[in-house]
Amino acid sequence: MKAARRRPDQVGESIRQVIADLLLTELRDPRIGFVTVTGVQVTPDLSVATVRVSVMGTEEERTTALEGLASAAGFLRRQVGRTLSTRLTPELRFELDRGLEHAARINRILGELRGEGES
């Protein structure tokens, strides 16, 4: 089972690196602000890659950034296809990763609790 999962993981990491680089160097869409690629999950048949991103800003800015990424998906997929050694290039789907936001919220709450306990 581990060997069967290794290939999608390798492809996912390659896609993450390529997209992160393209976000820094190639994409000029003003809708896409400060976006960080946090991970990529690829289906076992390598047909779909779900790209998890963290976006700094308001909820509206996050929504706008996801729209910009969806708009750029064709360009990004072509660029990914040039670097992958797979027969087919996975379809790219973008999804908001709220893990960092959630962790920051927990840290803030814990900090508040520690502050209250010292009084």
Secondary structure, 3 states (H helix, E strand, C coil): CHHHHHHHHHHHHHHHHHHHHHHHHCCCCCCCCCEEEEEEEECCCCCEEEEEEEECCCHHHHHHHHHHHHHHHHHHHHHHHHHCCCCCCCEEEEEECCHHHHHHHHHHHHHHHHHHHHC
